[in-house]
C-alpha cells in the first residue's frame, strides 16, 4: 500500500496533525478546569463536586460523540453479545477509574508531584505496547525518545520544593490514574475490533461519565454556583473531550500505539504555558526547554520507518 492510498489516519502527516490537536486540546483543559472550578464555586477540598463536574463533562461529551456517529451512519452494533463486557471494562478503565483516581489523588497531593507521576502514563504506554503488541517493538529510538520526553516533564516541574513522602491517597492514586490511562490506550486496540471506535469512544465517555456523576453525588458533591462564564468553560471542556478522545482513540486503532502516545508528553507543557496565559501564572524559560525536549522525543520515536 502506497502512502497516497493509505487511510488518512495512517498517513504520517495527518497522524502528526491529529495527535498534536488532541495533545494541545488536552493541555488547554488544565486552565479551563481551574477557571471552571472558580466560576462554579468548587473549592480544593470538594472532591465529590470535582468528580460531579468531571462526570457532567464526560457524559455530555459522550452523548455528542454518539449523536455525531449516528449522523455519520456509524454502526452501533457489536460483533458479539459478550463484547459488551469488554466495552464495559473500557468505560470503567478509560473514564470512571481513570478520573476518579486523578481527582482523589490531586486532592491529597501537591500539583507538581501529581504532574510528574501522571506523566508516567505516556511512557508506560510505549513500554507496555512493546510487551503486548508485535507492531510495537522496543528500539533504541523509542528508549531515547521516552528519556527525552520524561526529562522535559521533570524539568517542567523542577524547583517546586515539594519533597513530602509517598502517600497512598495522594501519590498512590495518581500512580493508579497513570496506569489506568496506559491500560486504556492498550484496550483501545481491542475496542476497535468489537465496535466502531467512534461509537466505542462515545460509550466510554457517556457511561463512564454517568458513573462519575453517581460517585460524585454519593460523596456529597454539588455545584455551589452557576454562571454564564462557567457554562462557557464547561462547554469548551466538553468539546475538548469529544474531539480529543475521538481523534486519539481512532489513531490508536490504526497505528503503533507508542508512536501515537508519545505526543501526550506535550500535554503538561501546553498546560503550563496556557495556564500562564489565561491564569496569569509566572512564566519560566524552563517551559520552552521542556517543550523542545518533548518535541525532540516525538521526532526521535517517529523518525524510523
N, C-alpha and C positions, 0 to 999 in steps of 0.2 A: 504494500500500500504506500503510495507516494504521499508527500506532505500535503499536496493540494487536495487529495481525496480523503484525507483524514477528517473525522468529525471535528467540529470547531473546538470542543472541549479537550481534544488531544493535540491540537496544534500548539507548538511551543510558545508562540507569541501570545495567543489567546489564553493559554494556561497562565502565563505571567500576568496578563491584564486582569483576568477573573480572580486569581488568587490574591493579587495586590488589592483589588477592590474589596474583597472580603476582609483582609487584614486591616486595611485602613479604616473601613467602616467599624469594625470591632474596636479599633483603637480609639475612635471618637466616642465610643459608648462610655468610656470612663468619665469624662467630664459631664456628659449628658445625664448619667446616673446620679452624680453628685448634685447637679442642678435640679434634677427631679426630686431628690430627697428634700432639698431646701424648699421647693415650691409646695410639696405635699406635707411638709412638716414632719418628716420621718427622721427621728434622732438616731445617733450612732448605736444606742443600746436597744433599739426596737427591732430585734431580729425577725419577729413574726411579721411586722409591717414590711420589712425589706423583702421577705420571701413572698408576701402577698403582692407587692409591687412587681417583682420579677414574674410571678405567676400570671398576672394580668398581661404583662408584656408578651410573654411567650404564647399564651393561649390565643390572643388576638392575632399575633404573627402567624401562628399555625393555621388559624382559620382563613387568613388571607392567602396563604400558600395553597391551601386546599381549594379555595374558590378559583384561583388563577389556574390551578391544574385542571379543574373541571371545565373552565372556559377554553382551555387549550386542547380538550379532548383526551386528557390522560386517563388511563385505566386505573380504577380504584380497587380492582380485584387483586388478590394474592394468588401465588402459584398453587399453594396447598393450604388446607384449613389449619394445619399445625404451625404454619408460618406465622400465624398471629402471635404465638408465644415469642418468636424471635422479635417481632415488631414491638411487642410489649416490653421486652428486655431492652431494646434500643431506646424506647421512650424513657424508661426508668434511668438508664445509664447516661444517655446523651443530654437530658434536660433536668429531670427531677433530682436525682442524686448529685449530678454534676454541680448544679447551682445551689442545692441545699447545703452541701459541704462547703461551697465557696462562701455563702453568706454567713454561715455559722462560724467558720474559721476566721473570716475577716472581722467578725465582731469580737474575737478574742486574740487577735494578733496584730502587730504593727504592720502598717501598709507596705513598708519596704520589704519586710521579711516575707509577707504574703506574696508580693510580686515575684520575688526570687523563686520561692517554692512553686508557685503556679506556673512559672515558665518551664518547669521540668516536663510538662506535658508535651511541649514541642519536640524535645529531644527524645522523650520516651517513645513517641510515635515513630520516629525514624529508626530507633533501635528495635522496638517491638515488631515493626513491619518487616525488618530483615529476618526476624526469627520465625514469623508465621507465613510470609508470602515469598514465593520463589522469584517474583518480579522485583522484589526489593532486596538487593544484596548489599551487605556492608562493604564499603570500599574506603580507601584512604581519603578520597574526596569527601565522602559523606562524614567521615570522622572529623576531618579538618573543618568542614562546614559547621558541624554541631559545636565544635570548640569555639569557632569564631562567633557564632550566634549567641552562645551562652556567655561568652566573655563580654559581649555587648550588653547583655541584660545585667550581668554582675556589675559592670561599670555604671550602668544607669542607676543602680541602687547603692553605689559606693558612697561612703561617708554619711550614712543615715544615723549612725550612732546607736543603732538597736542591737543589743547583744544579749538579750534575755535568753534563758534556757528554753529547751523544747517543751511545748505543752500539747497535750492531745486535743483539747478543744480548739486551740489556735493552729499551730503548725501541723498537727496531725490531720485536722480536717482539710487544710489546704493541700497537703500531700494526696489525700484521698480524692480531692477535687481534680488534681492534676492527672491522677491515674484514671479517673473516670473519663476525662477528656481524651486521653490517649486511647483507652479501650473503645470509646465511641467511634473514634476515627477508624479503628480496625473493623468494628461491627458494620460500618457504613458499606464496606465492600460486599458483605453478605446481604445487606439490606437490598442492594440493587439487583440481586438475583432472585428476590422473593416478591418485590413490589416495585412499581415505578418509583425511582429515587426521589422525585419531586413530591409525589404523594406520601412516600415514607417520611420525608422531611416534615411535611405538614402534620402527619400523625404524631411525630415525635414532639414537635413544638406544642401542638394543641393539647394532647393528652398529658404530656409531661408538665405543661403549664397548669393544667387543671389540678394535678396532684400537688403542685407547689402552692396553689391557692388554698387547697384544703388544709395542707400542713400549716400555712401561714395563719389561717383563721383559727386552727386548733391551738396555735401558740399565742392567741390573743391579738393577732395583727389587725391593724385598722389604718385608715387614711385620715389623719387629723384635719387636713385641709385640701381643697381642690381649687386650683387657679387655672385660668386660660393658658398661661405660660407653662404651667406644669403639664397640662394636657398636650401642649406642643412638644415638649421634651419627650413625653411618653410616646407620642406618635412617631417621632424620629427614631426612638429606640425600637419600636415595633418594626419600622421599615428596615432598620439595620439588621435585626434578627431574621426577617423574612428573606431579604436579599443575600445576606452573608451566608446563612446556613444553606440556602438553595444552591448558590454557586459552589461553596466549599464541598458539600456532600456530592454534588454531581462530578466535580473534579476528582474526588477520591475514588469514585467508581470507574473512572476512565484512565487513570494514570497511577504510576508507582506512588504509594502513599507518602513515602519520605520526601519526594520531590515537591509535593504539594504542601505538606505540613510545615516544612521549614520556613515558609513565608510568614507563618504566625509569629516568628521571632521578631517581626516588626511591630507587632501589636503594642507591647509595652512602650516602645519608642514613640509611636504615634500617640499613644495615650498620654505620655509625659509632655510632649510638645503641645498637643491640643489642650491639655489642662493649663499650660502656661498661657495660651492664647485666650481661652474662654473663662478660666477661673482666676486669671491674673496671678498665677503662682510663679515663683522665681525661675528664670531660665538659666541653664548651665551649659557650658561648652561640651560637657560630657554627653549631652543628649545627641549632639552632632556626631561625636566619635562612636557612640553606641549604634546610631543609625548606620554609619558606614561599615561597622563590623557586622551588623545583621545583614546588610546588603551583600557584603563580601561572602558571608556564609551561604546565602542563597545562590550566588553566582557559582561558587565552588561546587556545590552539590548538583547544580543543574547543567554545568558545562559539559559533562561527559555524556556520550551517547547512551 
